[in-house]
């Protein structure tokens, strides 16, 4: 039912103020033309030193932070009015759900039911993957006793941090209707492009499966040895029905459709192959960590002034071309109807390749200003990104209609 937005938010504020019956609050999504301070906020009541506090947990897609407030210190009206498109308030006897449309209308759903209020306060950060998980032992990250090998600690952290990005991003996309609700008959499909030893492929499969999400995972890598090794591991784990591996070029893979596309550290234009394939396959979520940017670096022959002050130094020219490459990749995805942000994948102490492009398909038409900025950037640097060549038809269609 559609009602006035102010009225809906006031109702939610009143429910949140009743800490005796509040179970949790979830804020997610982003209203049109508004920015939120983080990707998702979870709020729940907790008991600290005989007093009820509101624990506010913020997730920016990579890191999670928590802070506790006394109810009298917490401004729920300001937070609920700060730009989130989806508001869920659960109480012990029911729930209120508010979805704010592109036109600013409040679509409200009220439901009855019984929810349990849990007031325990847990400060411990739980790992998403236990070190003794059988898959970590099989892929060689943990030893036979289920202890992370010192030489593989960075790899373990990469898998762990990747899942901390994937899990909330996927959950938000499903709640916002950008990805369908996975079922046994219609499972979530994930394709890992350039999977190598499949640390992330297996990690995503095992973690999401443990969360009760029906899924079908495919790992693509050109090397037959990697494919054969990964197939053996899948059989040892007994998961061969929901995960498979193929020895194929990314640009020529026989997989034709996916919900989620992953490509971590595909070298140079293999990243462009992965993004282009994902767009052609109507992927709803892309998680891309680029590597080895040589394409644009080789095209930077006529440097616009005053940028030569940077590019005259070899190292700085290399880093400049890296940033230019990924900025244009992100902008191309925006022009094709994706909401895009560029985030830190993992701390630089674990890998120097720590940038990630995260894109969620919304289908939004590109702004004229975004089209103009892209064309100006291309003209100024006199470059043609590999991704633009692979998606030329899609770009023309999106920017001229």
N, C-alpha and C positions, 0 to 999 in steps of 0.2 A: 504494500500500500504506500502510495506517495503522499508525504505530508511536508509541511514547511521545514526546511533544514534546521532553523533555530529551535523549533519545537522538538525535533527529534534529538538534537544534541542536548537540550535541556533535560529531556527524559533520561538520557544516558548518564548525564552528570548526577542526577538524583539517585539513580541506581548505584553508581560507583560510591557515592557518599555513605551508603548503608554498608559499612564494613562487616556487620554481623552476618549478612547474607551473601556478600560478594564472593564469587568463586574466582573469576579471572576476567581480564579485559584484553582484547587483541586489536591493535591498530595496524593496518597494512595497506598496501597500494598507495597510489598518489593521485590526487585530484588534478584535473586538467589545469595546466598553467600554474601549478603550485609546486613548491619544493618542500620536502619533509626533511627533518634533521637526521633521520636514519630510515632504514628500509622497513623495519618492523619493530613494534613495541609490545611487550607482554607485561601485564600488571596483575599482581595477585596479592592478597592479604597475607602477612606473615606475623607471627608473634615473636617479639623481641623484648626480653626483660619485662614480661607481664603486660606489655602494651601492643596493640595491633598497629602495624605499619603497612604501608603499601610498597611492595617491592617492584620497582620499575626496571625491566630488562630490555635494553636497546640492542638491536642487531643491525649493523650496517652492511650485512652481506658477507663480512669476513670476520669481524670481531664482535664479541658479545660483552656488554658491560652491565652491571647491576648497581642500583642505588636504592636505599630505603628512605621513605618519608613518613612522617606522622600525617594522618589524614588532614589535619588542620594546615599543614605546610604544602599540600599538594593542590595545584591549580588544574583540575581536570578539564574545566571549560576551555582554557587556553590550549591545552594539548589536543583536545578533540576537535578544535577549530583550526588546527595548524596545517591542514592540507591532506590528511589521510582520507582515502576513498572508502575504506571498509572499516567499520567499527563493530566489534562484537563484545557484548557485556553478558556474562553468564552469572546467574545467581543460583542459590540452592533450590529454588522452585521454578526456574525457567531461564529464558534468555531473550535478549534484544539484539537484533542484527540490523545494521544500517549500511546500505550501499548508496554512495553518492554518485549520481550519474554525471555525464559530461556536461549536462545543462545545469548542474547544481541542485538537482532534485534529490530528496531523501527517500529512498525506497526501503521501507521498514518491514521487518518480519519479527513477529513475537511468537514464542513457542513456550509450552509448558513442559515440565519434566523435573527430574530430581538430579541435582549435581552435588558432589561432595566438596566441602570446603576443607582444604588442607593448609594448615597454618605453620607447618614445620619450615625452618629456615636453614637452607643448605648452602654453605659457602664454597664447597668443594667443586672444582671444575672437573666434570667427567669427560673422559676420552670417548670419542665416538667409536673407536676400534680398540678392543682389548689386545694387548700384545700377544696373547695366546690364541688369537683367532686362527683357525686352521689355515685360512687362505694366506695369512702373513707368514706362516711357517712354510707353506708350499712354494710361495714366490721367493723365499729366501730373505725376507726382511727380519723375521724372528728365527731364533735357533730352535732346536728340537724341544727345548724346555719352555718355549713360549716367552723368551726374553729377547727384546730388540737387540740386534747385533749393532755394536758401536759403529761399524762401517756403513750401516744402513739407517742410522738415526735420522739423517736429513731426508732420506726417501720416505721414511715413516711420517715425518712431519709434513711432507708435501701431500701425502695421501690424506692425513688427518685434516689439514687446513683446507684442502680441496673439498672435502665433505662438509666442512663448516660453511663453505660458500654455497655448495650445491643444495644442501638440505633446506635452508630457509628460503632460498630463491625459488626452488621447486614448489615448496609448500605455498608460497605467496602466489605463484603463477596458477596453481590449481585452484586456490580459493578465489582468485580473481576471474576464473573462467578462461584464462589464456591457454591452459592445458587441461584436457579432459580429466575427470576423476577416474583414475585407473581402476579397472575391474579385472576379474579373471578372464572374461571374454574379450575385454579390450584393454590389455595391459599397457603400462607406460613403456615406450620404446626409447632406448638410449643407444647411440652409436658413438664409439670412441675411434676417432680417425687418426691413424698413426699410433696405435696402442703400444707397440713395442712389447715389453715384458708384462704388460697389462696390470701393473700395480693399481692404477686408478680404475681400470675396467672392473677388476675383481672387487676393489674397495667399494665402488659405487653399488655394484650388484649386492654384495653382502650386507652393506649397511641398509640400503633401501628395503631389501628383503626382510631384514630384521625388524623394520618398522611396519611390516605388513602391507607393503606396496606391491601389487602384482606388476611384474615387469619382464621385459625381454631385452637383452643386451647383446650388442654385436661389437666385436673388436676387429678393426681393419688395420692390417699392416702388410707391407709389400713382401716382407721376409717370410719364407715358408717355414724356416726354423722356429721363428717366434710363434707362428700359427700352431705348428705341431706341438710345441712345448705347452702353450696355453690350453690347447684341447686336452692334453694329458692331465693338467692340473684341474681343469673343470670336471673331468671324469672322477678324479680322486676325491674331489669335494662333493660329488654327486649332484652337481647343478647344471649338467649339460643340457637339460631341457629348457633352461631359461637364459643361457649364455652361450654364444658361439663365436668362432673366430674364422676370419677369411684372409687369405693371402692375396691382396689386391692393391692396385694403385688407388689412392684417394679419389683422383679425378675419374677413375674408371670402375669404381666399385659397383657391384650388382645390387647393393642395398639402395632402395629408391625412396624411402620415406622414414622419417623419425620424428619423435617429439623433442628429444634433447640431443644436441650434437656437442661432443667434447673433442678438443684438439689441443693437446698440451705439448709445446716445444716441437711442433712440426717445423722443419727447417725451411727458412726463406719462403719461397712462393708455395710450398706445400701447405702453409697456413692459409694462403689465399685459395688454394684448391679446396681446403676443408670448409672455409666460410662460404665459398660459392656453392659447393655441394649442399651445405646445410640450407642455404636460401632456396635452391632449386628443389630440395626435398621437403620444403615447407616446415622446417624445424621451428618450434615455438620458443626454444631456449638454447642459446649458444654460450658455451664457456670456452674461451679461446686464450691460450697463453702462447704468444708468438716466440719465435727464436730465429736468430741468424738473419738479420735484415740486410740483404745485399741488393735487392732489386732497385729500389729508389736511389740507393747510394751510388750506383753506377750511372744513374741518370742525372745526377747533380753536376752538370758541367757549366751552366750559366747561373751563377749565384746572384740573386737579387740583393741589392744593397739596402741596408748596411749589414746584411747577414754574413758577409765575407769575413767579418771580424771573428766569427765563430768557426766557419767552415775552413779557414786557412790552417787550422790545427787539425791534423788527421783524426785524433781521438774524438775531438769535439764534433767534427763533421760526421763521424760514424754515429755518435749518439744523437745528433740532430736528425739524421736520416732515419734512425730507429723511431724517434718520436713522430716525425712527419708521416712515416709509413703507417703507424698504428692510429694516429689521429685521423688519417684519411680512411682507413678501414672502418673506424667507428662512425665516421660521418656518412660513409656509403651505406652502412646498415641503417642509420637514422633515416636516410632518404628512401629506404626500402620498407619503412614501416616498423622498425624495431626501436624499442626504448633501450638506450645504450649507456653504460657507464664503464669507465676504466678504473680498475682497482688494483691494489697490491695483492698478489696471489699469496705470497709467503715472504717472510723477512729475508733481506739480502744476505744474511749470514748462512742461509740454507741453499740458496741458488741465486746467481746473478740475473737469471731470467724470471723475474718475479712480477711481471705485469700481466694482468688478465683483462680481456675484453668480455664483458658480460652483456648479453643482448636478449631481450624478451620481446617477442613479436606482439605488437598491439594492433597493427594494421592502420595506424594513424598516417594521414597524408602529410608529406613533408612541408614545412613552412617555406615560404618564398625566401626568407632570410637564410635558412639552412642551405638551400640550393645555391643561393648567391655566394655564400661563404665558401662552399666547396669549389665552385667554378673559379672564384678568385684565387684560391689557394693553388689549384692546378695551373692556372695561367701564370701566376707569379713565379712558381718554381719550375715551370716548363717540364712537368713530369706527367706520366700516365701510369697510375698504379696497376699492378698485375690484377688486383681484384676488380678494378673498373673494366678491364678487358674481358674478364670472365663473366661479369654481370652487366655487360653493356646494354643488352636489350631491356633488362629489368630497370636499369637506371633511366634509360630514355623514356620508357613507359611511365615510370613513377614521377619524373620531373617535368613531363610535358602534358600531363592530363589533369 
